């Protein structure tokens, strides 16, 4: 069985938060309870890629900037 990389672990954590309904979109200066909840799966995936750093790797593979 293959080990999960740090990026994959972070992505799994974000998706778990999304499924529970506790994932928020960004940091609100008024506190975490005031931040908006993520409702779409696509937005949750984008947040996970950004936090894990895997989004940059995917962009390099495709040749995008």
N, CA, C and O atoms as CSV, one atom per row, in Angstrom:
chain,resi,resn,atom,element,x,y,z
A,1,UNK,N,N,0.837,-1.183,0.000
A,1,UNK,CA,C,0.000,0.000,0.000
A,1,UNK,C,C,0.885,1.251,0.000
A,1,UNK,O,O,1.843,1.352,0.767
A,2,UNK,N,N,0.547,2.189,-0.867
A,2,UNK,CA,C,1.334,3.410,-0.977
A,2,UNK,C,C,1.018,4.372,0.159
A,2,UNK,O,O,-0.118,4.452,0.626
A,3,UNK,N,N,2.042,5.099,0.597
A,3,UNK,CA,C,1.822,6.128,1.608
A,3,UNK,C,C,1.253,7.374,0.944
A,3,UNK,O,O,1.538,7.668,-0.216
A,4,UNK,N,N,0.448,8.091,1.702
A,4,UNK,CA,C,-0.112,9.348,1.195
A,4,UNK,C,C,0.896,10.466,1.411
A,4,UNK,O,O,1.550,10.538,2.452
A,5,UNK,N,N,1.014,11.342,0.411
A,5,UNK,CA,C,1.906,12.487,0.555
A,5,UNK,C,C,1.231,13.533,1.443
A,5,UNK,O,O,0.049,13.420,1.769
A,6,UNK,N,N,1.999,14.548,1.824
A,6,UNK,CA,C,1.443,15.617,2.661
A,6,UNK,C,C,0.292,16.313,1.951
A,6,UNK,O,O,-0.716,16.652,2.572
A,7,UNK,N,N,0.443,16.523,0.649
A,7,UNK,CA,C,-0.611,17.188,-0.115
A,7,UNK,C,C,-1.891,16.371,-0.154
A,7,UNK,O,O,-2.989,16.917,-0.046
A,8,UNK,N,N,-1.747,15.055,-0.310
A,8,UNK,CA,C,-2.919,14.187,-0.349
A,8,UNK,C,C,-3.616,14.155,1.004
A,8,UNK,O,O,-4.844,14.110,1.069
A,9,UNK,N,N,-2.836,14.178,2.090
A,9,UNK,CA,C,-3.422,14.186,3.430
A,9,UNK,C,C,-4.217,15.463,3.654
A,9,UNK,O,O,-5.314,15.435,4.212
A,10,UNK,N,N,-3.646,16.593,3.209
A,10,UNK,CA,C,-4.319,17.883,3.382
A,10,UNK,C,C,-5.613,17.911,2.563
A,10,UNK,O,O,-6.640,18.410,3.022
A,11,UNK,N,N,-5.544,17.367,1.347
A,11,UNK,CA,C,-6.717,17.324,0.477
A,11,UNK,C,C,-7.816,16.466,1.119
A,11,UNK,O,O,-8.991,16.833,1.089
A,12,UNK,N,N,-7.432,15.331,1.696
A,12,UNK,CA,C,-8.403,14.452,2.353
A,12,UNK,C,C,-9.045,15.152,3.552
A,12,UNK,O,O,-10.242,15.005,3.798
A,13,UNK,N,N,-8.236,15.916,4.295
A,13,UNK,CA,C,-8.753,16.647,5.466
A,13,UNK,C,C,-9.773,17.700,5.041
A,13,UNK,O,O,-10.814,17.861,5.679
A,14,UNK,N,N,-9.466,18.411,3.965
A,14,UNK,CA,C,-10.369,19.457,3.468
A,14,UNK,C,C,-11.683,18.837,3.004
A,14,UNK,O,O,-12.753,19.376,3.283
A,15,UNK,N,N,-11.611,17.707,2.296
A,15,UNK,CA,C,-12.831,17.076,1.801
A,15,UNK,C,C,-13.671,16.522,2.961
A,15,UNK,O,O,-14.900,16.527,2.890
A,16,UNK,N,N,-13.015,16.046,4.023
A,16,UNK,CA,C,-13.732,15.589,5.213
A,16,UNK,C,C,-14.492,16.755,5.851
A,16,UNK,O,O,-15.649,16.620,6.248
A,17,UNK,N,N,-13.810,17.906,5.939
A,17,UNK,CA,C,-14.452,19.102,6.494
A,17,UNK,C,C,-15.652,19.517,5.647
A,17,UNK,O,O,-16.687,19.919,6.179
A,18,UNK,N,N,-15.505,19.416,4.323
A,18,UNK,CA,C,-16.594,19.784,3.418
A,18,UNK,C,C,-17.801,18.870,3.640
A,18,UNK,O,O,-18.939,19.336,3.696
A,19,UNK,N,N,-17.543,17.565,3.764
A,19,UNK,CA,C,-18.636,16.616,3.951
A,19,UNK,C,C,-19.354,16.829,5.283
A,19,UNK,O,O,-20.568,16.650,5.373
A,20,UNK,N,N,-18.596,17.214,6.321
A,20,UNK,CA,C,-19.200,17.501,7.619
A,20,UNK,C,C,-19.972,18.812,7.609
A,20,UNK,O,O,-20.899,19.001,8.396
A,21,UNK,N,N,-19.581,19.726,6.702
A,21,UNK,CA,C,-20.216,21.039,6.643
A,21,UNK,C,C,-19.501,22.082,7.472
A,21,UNK,O,O,-20.086,23.112,7.806
A,22,UNK,N,N,-18.224,21.833,7.816
A,22,UNK,CA,C,-17.482,22.783,8.641
A,22,UNK,C,C,-16.424,23.554,7.852
A,22,UNK,O,O,-15.721,24.388,8.422
A,23,UNK,N,N,-16.301,23.290,6.555
A,23,UNK,CA,C,-15.300,23.966,5.730
A,23,UNK,C,C,-15.752,25.394,5.437
A,23,UNK,O,O,-16.875,25.615,4.985
A,24,UNK,N,N,-14.869,26.364,5.699
A,24,UNK,CA,C,-15.193,27.761,5.438
A,24,UNK,C,C,-14.325,28.291,4.307
A,24,UNK,O,O,-13.217,27.806,4.076
A,25,UNK,N,N,-14.840,29.282,3.612
A,25,UNK,CA,C,-14.133,29.833,2.462
A,25,UNK,C,C,-13.290,31.029,2.888
A,25,UNK,O,O,-13.720,32.178,2.781
A,26,UNK,N,N,-12.094,30.747,3.366
A,26,UNK,CA,C,-11.182,31.815,3.737
A,26,UNK,C,C,-11.250,32.164,5.208
A,26,UNK,O,O,-11.969,31.536,5.984
A,27,UNK,N,N,-10.493,33.169,5.570
A,27,UNK,CA,C,-10.410,33.603,6.957
A,27,UNK,C,C,-11.117,34.947,7.084
A,27,UNK,O,O,-10.822,35.893,6.353
A,28,UNK,N,N,-12.042,35.014,8.013
A,28,UNK,CA,C,-12.767,36.255,8.257
A,28,UNK,C,C,-12.147,36.944,9.469
A,28,UNK,O,O,-11.927,36.288,10.487
A,29,UNK,N,N,-11.859,38.242,9.398
A,29,UNK,CA,C,-11.241,38.922,10.533
A,29,UNK,C,C,-12.115,38.937,11.790
A,29,UNK,O,O,-11.610,39.161,12.890
A,30,UNK,N,N,-13.401,38.704,11.636
A,30,UNK,CA,C,-14.309,38.716,12.791
A,30,UNK,C,C,-14.323,37.381,13.525
A,30,UNK,O,O,-14.958,37.258,14.572
A,31,UNK,N,N,-13.643,36.402,12.998
A,31,UNK,CA,C,-13.588,35.096,13.660
A,31,UNK,C,C,-14.062,33.986,12.739
A,31,UNK,O,O,-14.775,34.248,11.770
A,32,UNK,N,N,-13.674,32.745,13.029
A,32,UNK,CA,C,-14.010,31.641,12.131
A,32,UNK,C,C,-15.504,31.339,12.043
A,32,UNK,O,O,-15.957,30.769,11.051
A,33,UNK,N,N,-16.268,31.707,13.056
A,33,UNK,CA,C,-17.700,31.420,13.010
A,33,UNK,C,C,-18.432,32.353,12.051
A,33,UNK,O,O,-19.553,32.055,11.639
A,34,UNK,N,N,-17.812,33.482,11.688
A,34,UNK,CA,C,-18.444,34.444,10.793
A,34,UNK,C,C,-18.122,34.157,9.322
A,34,UNK,O,O,-18.785,34.689,8.430
A,35,UNK,N,N,-17.100,33.314,9.061
A,35,UNK,CA,C,-16.709,33.027,7.680
A,35,UNK,C,C,-17.804,32.205,6.999
A,35,UNK,O,O,-18.505,31.433,7.654
A,36,UNK,N,N,-17.947,32.374,5.684
A,36,UNK,CA,C,-18.993,31.691,4.937
A,36,UNK,C,C,-18.656,30.213,4.768
A,36,UNK,O,O,-17.497,29.855,4.562
A,37,UNK,N,N,-19.663,29.365,4.855
A,37,UNK,CA,C,-19.500,27.928,4.663
A,37,UNK,C,C,-19.414,27.623,3.174
A,37,UNK,O,O,-20.044,28.294,2.356
A,38,UNK,N,N,-18.636,26.612,2.830
A,38,UNK,CA,C,-18.509,26.183,1.443
A,38,UNK,C,C,-19.666,25.249,1.141
A,38,UNK,O,O,-19.914,24.298,1.882
A,39,UNK,N,N,-20.382,25.522,0.040
A,39,UNK,CA,C,-21.531,24.695,-0.309
A,39,UNK,C,C,-21.305,23.871,-1.569
A,39,UNK,O,O,-21.978,22.859,-1.764
A,40,UNK,N,N,-20.379,24.275,-2.424
A,40,UNK,CA,C,-20.169,23.521,-3.662
A,40,UNK,C,C,-18.922,22.644,-3.569
A,40,UNK,O,O,-17.921,23.019,-2.960
A,41,UNK,N,N,-19.010,21.473,-4.187
A,41,UNK,CA,C,-17.902,20.513,-4.173
A,41,UNK,C,C,-16.706,21.069,-4.937
A,41,UNK,O,O,-15.561,20.871,-4.531
A,42,UNK,N,N,-16.968,21.763,-6.042
A,42,UNK,CA,C,-15.888,22.322,-6.851
A,42,UNK,C,C,-15.080,23.345,-6.060
A,42,UNK,O,O,-13.856,23.402,-6.173
A,43,UNK,N,N,-15.772,24.151,-5.260
A,43,UNK,CA,C,-15.078,25.145,-4.448
A,43,UNK,C,C,-14.237,24.459,-3.368
A,43,UNK,O,O,-13.140,24.918,-3.050
A,44,UNK,N,N,-14.750,23.361,-2.806
A,44,UNK,CA,C,-14.001,22.613,-1.795
A,44,UNK,C,C,-12.726,22.023,-2.399
A,44,UNK,O,O,-11.676,22.027,-1.756
A,45,UNK,N,N,-12.814,21.523,-3.616
A,45,UNK,CA,C,-11.639,20.966,-4.295
A,45,UNK,C,C,-10.620,22.058,-4.559
A,45,UNK,O,O,-9.422,21.844,-4.377
A,46,UNK,N,N,-11.084,23.229,-4.988
A,46,UNK,CA,C,-10.174,24.343,-5.252
A,46,UNK,C,C,-9.462,24.789,-3.978
A,46,UNK,O,O,-8.269,25.092,-4.017
A,47,UNK,N,N,-10.162,24.835,-2.863
A,47,UNK,CA,C,-9.550,25.207,-1.583
A,47,UNK,C,C,-8.517,24.167,-1.175
A,47,UNK,O,O,-7.430,24.513,-0.711
A,48,UNK,N,N,-8.856,22.893,-1.347
A,48,UNK,CA,C,-7.925,21.816,-1.008
A,48,UNK,C,C,-6.663,21.866,-1.829
A,48,UNK,O,O,-5.570,21.685,-1.293
A,49,UNK,N,N,-6.789,22.111,-3.132
A,49,UNK,CA,C,-5.611,22.205,-4.000
A,49,UNK,C,C,-4.739,23.389,-3.608
A,49,UNK,O,O,-3.512,23.286,-3.604
A,50,UNK,N,N,-5.364,24.505,-3.282
A,50,UNK,CA,C,-4.614,25.699,-2.908
A,50,UNK,C,C,-3.863,25.496,-1.591
A,50,UNK,O,O,-2.701,25.884,-1.472
A,51,UNK,N,N,-4.523,24.889,-0.607
A,51,UNK,CA,C,-3.901,24.704,0.694
A,51,UNK,C,C,-2.796,23.647,0.667
A,51,UNK,O,O,-1.803,23.765,1.385
A,52,UNK,N,N,-2.969,22.615,-0.159
A,52,UNK,CA,C,-1.991,21.532,-0.182
A,52,UNK,C,C,-0.806,21.836,-1.094
A,52,UNK,O,O,0.228,21.174,-1.010
A,53,UNK,N,N,-0.952,22.830,-1.961
A,53,UNK,CA,C,0.122,23.155,-2.895
A,53,UNK,C,C,0.109,22.286,-4.137
A,53,UNK,O,O,0.996,22.401,-4.983
A,54,UNK,N,N,-0.887,21.418,-4.259
A,54,UNK,CA,C,-0.969,20.524,-5.404
A,54,UNK,C,C,-1.463,21.251,-6.655
A,54,UNK,O,O,-1.243,20.788,-7.774
A,55,UNK,N,N,-2.119,22.374,-6.464
A,55,UNK,CA,C,-2.616,23.141,-7.600
A,55,UNK,C,C,-1.480,23.663,-8.464
A,55,UNK,O,O,-1.585,23.687,-9.690
A,56,UNK,N,N,-0.393,24.081,-7.823
A,56,UNK,CA,C,0.763,24.585,-8.561
A,56,UNK,C,C,1.414,23.468,-9.369
A,56,UNK,O,O,1.862,23.690,-10.494
A,57,UNK,N,N,1.464,22.275,-8.798
A,57,UNK,CA,C,2.052,21.137,-9.506
A,57,UNK,C,C,1.235,20.795,-10.741
A,57,UNK,O,O,1.793,20.473,-11.790
A,58,UNK,N,N,-0.088,20.865,-10.619
A,58,UNK,CA,C,-0.958,20.542,-11.744
A,58,UNK,C,C,-0.814,21.579,-12.846
A,58,UNK,O,O,-0.854,21.238,-14.029
A,59,UNK,N,N,-0.645,22.844,-12.469
A,59,UNK,CA,C,-0.486,23.902,-13.465
A,59,UNK,C,C,0.831,23.737,-14.229
A,59,UNK,O,O,0.885,23.977,-15.435
A,60,UNK,N,N,1.898,23.323,-13.519
A,60,UNK,CA,C,3.174,23.117,-14.190
A,60,UNK,C,C,3.103,21.973,-15.193
A,60,UNK,O,O,3.684,22.060,-16.275
A,61,UNK,N,N,2.392,20.895,-14.842
A,61,UNK,CA,C,2.270,19.750,-15.729
A,61,UNK,C,C,1.535,20.135,-17.001
A,61,UNK,O,O,1.910,19.703,-18.091
A,62,UNK,N,N,0.487,20.948,-16.868
A,62,UNK,CA,C,-0.314,21.336,-18.034
A,62,UNK,C,C,0.333,22.473,-18.817
A,62,UNK,O,O,-0.084,22.767,-19.937
A,63,UNK,N,N,1.336,23.109,-18.247
A,63,UNK,CA,C,2.007,24.211,-18.933
A,63,UNK,C,C,1.282,25.529,-18.822
A,63,UNK,O,O,1.473,26.414,-19.656
A,64,UNK,N,N,0.447,25.676,-17.801
A,64,UNK,CA,C,-0.278,26.939,-17.600
A,64,UNK,C,C,0.483,27.819,-16.620
A,64,UNK,O,O,1.366,27.357,-15.897
A,65,UNK,N,N,0.120,29.106,-16.612
A,65,UNK,CA,C,0.747,30.029,-15.671
A,65,UNK,C,C,-0.214,30.446,-14.623
A,65,UNK,O,O,0.138,31.226,-13.738
